[in-house]
Amino acid sequence: VMSILLHGDAAFAGQGVVYETFHLSDLPSYTTNGTIHVVVNNQIGFTTDPRMARSSPYPTDVARVVNAPIFHVNADDPEAVMYVCSVAAEWRNTFNKDVVVDLVCYRRRGHNEMDEPMFTQPLMYKQIHKQVPVLKKYADKLIADGTVTLQEFEEEIAKYDRICEEAYTRSKDNKILHIKHWLDSPWPGFFTVDGEPKSMSCPPTGISEELLTHIGNVASSVPVQDFKIHSGLSRILKGRSEMTKNRVVDWALAEYMAFGSVLKEGIHVRLSGQDVERGTF
């Protein structure tokens, strides 16, 4: 049995639990006789550049507290990755100590379906769009070497696609949700007959529709005159203005209304961190 932990680069450097786990790695009651840490280092944490996320040159520097060997390897070279991984496995087997594999790679698309990385990392993503994907790069090499034929490669891809498609089709038949029993089972006697909690009272927090409309309009306008705004953002603002007009809200607008109404009452709201700076949510 071998313990393998998979990390993102930003998490590896930024989450205290990683550092704490390293310090457990050699304690008599906690050791796993060596863990292999694989860091998928795509050189960006959601939308954060490394220079904004950590103070050390490499995300893997936290592993130096236990003198774990750290292998930095180009993830565009699958054979180099395989070589480094077998060296890591051998190290762990021989010395029963932690070892780190830092896969230096890139993230081709945004963090999720909603994220457009060209907004925040335009230079980086111009470079990424020029990169030949690793599968194509390696397939071309193997075909050029005569190790596989183009037909064999295409058959493998088709086989894999088929596996994914079949699994997707099967997933649609899964109708049972096993979460109901804990989602909606309050403790007996916790609520009154009217469904109100017995011990908690909350003053009404509603505000007038007029105020909500005002906040919605402000949230969908640009405060500076003749300010050239990114076309993607003006589309979002236009959509937000339409929603306000149609008395509809989504998460982001609801959040604006919450912040806006609190601000109107003279209460300061402090937002911090990368994701709020760029308005991700």
DAWO-V222945 format. One record per pair of residues at least 24 apart in sequence whose ideal C-beta (glycine too) atoms are under 10 Angstrom apart, sorted by the first residue. I is the first residue (numbers start at 1). J is the second residue. D is the distance in Angstrom with one decimal. If there is no record, write none. Layout:
I/J/D, I/J/D
This chain:
1/32/8.5, 1/33/9.2, 2/32/8.3, 2/33/8.7, 2/34/7.9, 2/35/8.2, 2/36/6.7, 2/89/7.4, 2/92/6.8, 2/93/8.3, 3/31/9.7, 3/32/4.2, 3/33/8.2, 3/34/7.5, 3/35/4.3, 3/36/7.2, 3/37/9.4, 3/92/8.9, 3/98/9.2, 4/35/7.0, 4/36/4.9, 4/37/7.9, 4/38/6.5, 4/85/9.9, 4/88/9.7, 4/89/9.6, 4/92/9.6, 4/101/9.7, 5/32/9.7, 5/35/5.7, 5/36/7.4, 5/37/5.1, 5/38/7.2, 5/39/9.3, 5/98/9.3, 5/100/9.6, 6/36/9.6, 6/37/8.1, 6/38/5.2, 6/39/8.2, 6/40/6.8, 6/103/10.0, 7/37/6.1, 7/38/7.0, 7/39/4.8, 7/40/7.1, 7/41/8.9, 7/59/8.4, 7/60/9.0, 7/100/8.9, 7/102/9.6, 8/39/7.4, 8/40/5.9, 8/41/8.0, 8/42/7.4, 8/44/9.5, 8/45/6.9, 8/46/9.1, 8/59/8.6, 8/107/9.7, 9/39/5.7, 9/40/7.1, 9/41/4.0, 9/42/6.6, 9/43/6.6, 9/44/8.0, 9/45/6.8, 9/50/7.6, 9/53/8.6, 9/54/8.9, 9/58/8.8, 9/59/4.0, 9/60/8.1, 9/102/7.9, 9/103/9.1, 9/104/8.9, 9/105/9.5, 10/41/9.2, 10/42/9.0, 10/43/9.3, 10/44/7.5, 10/45/2.4, 10/46/7.1, 10/48/6.4, 10/49/9.9, 10/50/8.0, 10/52/10.0, 10/53/5.5, 10/54/8.0, 10/59/7.1, 11/39/8.9, 11/40/9.7, 11/45/7.4, 11/53/10.0, 11/59/8.6, 12/37/7.5, 12/38/10.0, 12/39/5.1, 12/40/9.3, 12/41/8.1, 12/45/9.7, 12/54/9.2, 12/58/9.5, 12/59/4.8, 12/60/6.4, 12/61/9.3, 12/62/6.7, 12/63/8.3, 12/100/8.5, 12/102/8.7, 13/39/9.3, 13/41/9.9, 13/45/8.3, 13/50/8.1, 13/53/6.6, 13/54/4.1, 13/55/8.8, 13/56/7.0, 13/58/8.3, 13/59/4.1, 13/60/7.9, 13/61/7.3, 13/62/6.3, 14/45/7.0, 14/48/8.9, 14/53/6.0, 14/54/6.5, 14/59/8.4, 14/62/9.4, 15/62/9.5, 16/62/9.6, 18/59/9.7, 18/60/10.0, 18/62/6.1, 18/63/8.6, 19/62/5.2, 19/63/9.2, 19/65/6.9, 19/66/10.0, 21/62/9.9, 21/98/8.9, 22/62/6.7, 22/63/6.3, 22/64/9.2, 22/65/5.6, 22/66/5.1, 22/68/7.3, 22/98/6.7, 22/100/9.6, 23/65/6.9, 23/66/7.4, 24/66/9.9, 25/63/9.6, 25/65/9.6, 25/66/5.8, 25/68/8.0, 25/96/10.0, 25/97/7.5, 25/98/4.9, 26/66/6.6, 26/96/9.2, 26/97/7.4, 26/98/8.2, 31/96/7.8, 31/97/9.2, 31/98/9.4, 32/92/9.6, 32/96/8.9, 32/98/8.8, 33/92/7.9, 33/93/9.3, 33/95/9.4, 33/96/4.1, 33/97/8.3, 33/98/9.7, 34/68/9.0, 34/88/9.6, 34/89/9.7, 34/91/7.9, 34/92/4.0, 34/93/8.0, 34/94/9.3, 34/95/7.0, 34/96/4.7, 34/97/5.0, 34/98/5.6, 34/99/6.9, 35/68/9.1, 35/92/7.8, 35/97/9.1, 35/98/5.1, 35/99/8.0, 35/100/9.3, 36/68/9.9, 36/85/8.0, 36/88/5.4, 36/89/6.8, 36/91/8.7, 36/92/5.7, 36/98/7.7, 36/99/5.7, 36/100/7.9, 36/101/6.8, 37/62/9.9, 37/63/6.8, 37/68/7.7, 37/70/8.9, 37/88/9.0, 37/98/6.6, 37/99/7.2, 37/100/4.5, 37/101/7.0, 37/102/8.9, 38/81/9.7, 38/85/8.0, 38/88/8.5, 38/99/9.9, 38/100/8.0, 38/101/5.0, 38/102/8.5, 38/103/6.7, 39/63/9.0, 39/70/8.9, 39/71/10.0, 39/72/9.4, 39/100/6.5, 39/101/6.9, 39/102/4.8, 39/103/6.4, 39/104/9.0, 39/105/10.0, 40/75/8.0, 40/101/9.8, 40/102/9.1, 40/103/5.5, 40/104/9.6, 40/105/6.7, 40/107/9.0, 41/72/8.2, 41/73/9.6, 41/75/8.0, 41/101/9.7, 41/102/5.3, 41/103/5.8, 41/104/5.2, 41/105/6.4, 41/106/9.2, 42/75/8.9, 42/103/8.7, 42/104/8.8, 42/105/5.5, 42/106/5.5, 42/107/4.0, 42/108/9.0, 42/111/9.9, 42/128/9.6, 43/104/7.5, 43/105/7.8, 43/106/6.3, 43/107/8.0, 43/121/9.7, 43/124/7.8, 43/128/9.8, 44/106/8.1, 44/107/6.2, 44/111/8.3, 44/117/7.8, 44/120/9.0, 44/121/6.6, 44/124/7.2, 44/125/9.6, 44/128/9.9, 45/111/8.9, 45/274/8.2, 46/107/9.8, 46/110/9.2, 46/111/4.8, 46/112/8.9, 46/115/7.7, 46/117/9.8, 46/120/9.4, 46/274/7.0, 46/275/6.8, 46/278/9.8, 46/280/7.9, 47/110/8.6, 47/111/6.8, 47/115/7.1, 47/116/10.0, 47/117/7.3, 47/119/8.3, 47/120/4.7, 47/121/7.2, 47/274/5.6, 47/275/7.0, 47/277/8.8, 47/278/6.0, 47/280/7.0, 48/120/8.9, 48/121/9.7, 48/273/9.0, 48/274/4.7, 48/275/8.7, 48/277/9.8, 48/278/9.9, 49/120/8.8, 49/121/7.4, 49/124/8.3, 49/274/9.1, 52/274/6.9, 52/277/9.9, 53/274/8.4, 58/100/9.7, 58/102/7.0, 58/104/9.6, 59/100/9.8, 59/102/7.3, 60/100/5.2, 60/101/9.0, 60/102/4.9, 61/100/10.0, 62/100/9.3, 63/98/7.0, 63/99/8.6, 63/100/4.6, 63/102/9.1, 64/100/9.4, 66/97/7.5, 66/98/6.1, 67/97/8.3, 67/98/9.2, 68/92/10.0, 68/97/6.6, 68/98/4.3, 68/99/5.7, 68/100/5.5, 69/95/9.2, 69/97/8.3, 69/98/8.7, 69/99/5.3, 69/100/7.1, 69/101/9.6, 70/98/10.0, 70/99/7.9, 70/100/4.4, 70/101/8.1, 70/102/6.1, 71/99/7.6, 71/100/7.0, 71/101/5.2, 71/102/6.5, 71/103/9.3, 72/100/9.2, 72/101/8.6, 72/102/4.6, 72/103/8.7, 72/104/5.9, 73/101/6.6, 73/102/6.9, 73/103/6.2, 73/104/6.7, 73/105/9.5, 74/103/8.4, 74/104/5.8, 74/105/8.1, 74/134/9.8, 75/101/10.0, 75/102/9.3, 75/103/4.3, 75/104/6.0, 75/105/3.6, 75/106/8.4, 75/134/6.9, 76/103/9.8, 76/104/8.7, 76/105/7.1, 76/106/8.8, 76/131/7.9, 76/132/8.5, 76/133/9.2, 76/134/5.1, 76/137/6.3, 76/138/8.4, 77/134/8.5, 77/137/8.8, 77/138/8.3, 77/141/9.6, 78/134/7.0, 78/135/9.2, 78/137/9.0, 78/138/5.3, 78/141/9.3, 78/142/9.9, 79/138/8.4, 79/141/9.1, 81/105/9.6, 81/134/9.7, 105/131/9.8, 105/134/7.9, 106/131/6.7, 106/134/9.8, 108/133/7.3, 108/134/9.8, 111/275/9.6, 111/280/8.5, 112/280/9.4, 114/280/7.7, 114/281/8.8, 115/275/9.9, 115/278/9.5, 115/280/7.1, 116/230/9.8, 116/232/6.5, 118/230/9.6, 118/232/8.5, 119/230/7.0, 119/232/6.8, 119/233/8.1, 119/278/7.0, 119/279/9.7, 119/280/9.9, 120/274/8.6, 120/277/9.4, 120/278/5.8, 120/280/9.3, 205/258/9.4, 205/261/8.5, 205/262/9.8, 206/261/9.6, 207/257/8.2, 207/258/9.9, 207/260/9.4, 207/261/5.1, 207/264/8.3, 207/265/9.2, 208/261/9.8, 209/247/7.9, 211/257/8.7, 211/260/8.3, 211/261/6.5, 211/264/6.8, 212/244/8.1, 212/247/8.8, 212/249/8.5, 212/253/9.5, 212/254/9.8, 212/256/9.8, 212/257/5.6, 212/260/8.5, 212/261/7.7, 213/244/6.1, 213/245/8.6, 213/247/8.4, 213/257/9.8, 214/244/9.3, 214/257/9.9, 214/260/8.2, 214/261/9.8, 214/264/8.5, 215/244/8.5, 215/253/8.8, 215/256/6.3, 215/257/5.1, 215/258/9.2, 215/259/8.4, 215/260/3.6, 215/261/6.5, 215/263/8.8, 215/264/7.6, 216/240/7.0, 216/241/7.6, 216/243/7.2, 216/244/3.1, 216/245/8.4, 216/247/9.2, 216/248/9.9, 216/249/7.9, 216/253/6.3, 216/256/7.3, 216/257/6.9, 216/260/8.5, 217/241/7.0, 217/244/5.9, 217/245/9.0, 218/244/9.6, 218/256/8.4, 218/260/7.0, 219/243/9.9, 219/244/7.9, 219/252/8.6, 219/253/6.7, 219/255/9.4, 219/256/4.1, 219/257/7.8, 219/259/9.0, 219/260/6.8, 220/244/6.3, 220/245/9.5, 220/253/8.3, 220/256/8.8, 233/279/8.7, 236/279/8.8, 251/281/7.2, 252/279/7.9, 252/280/9.5, 252/281/6.8, 255/279/10.0, 255/281/7.2
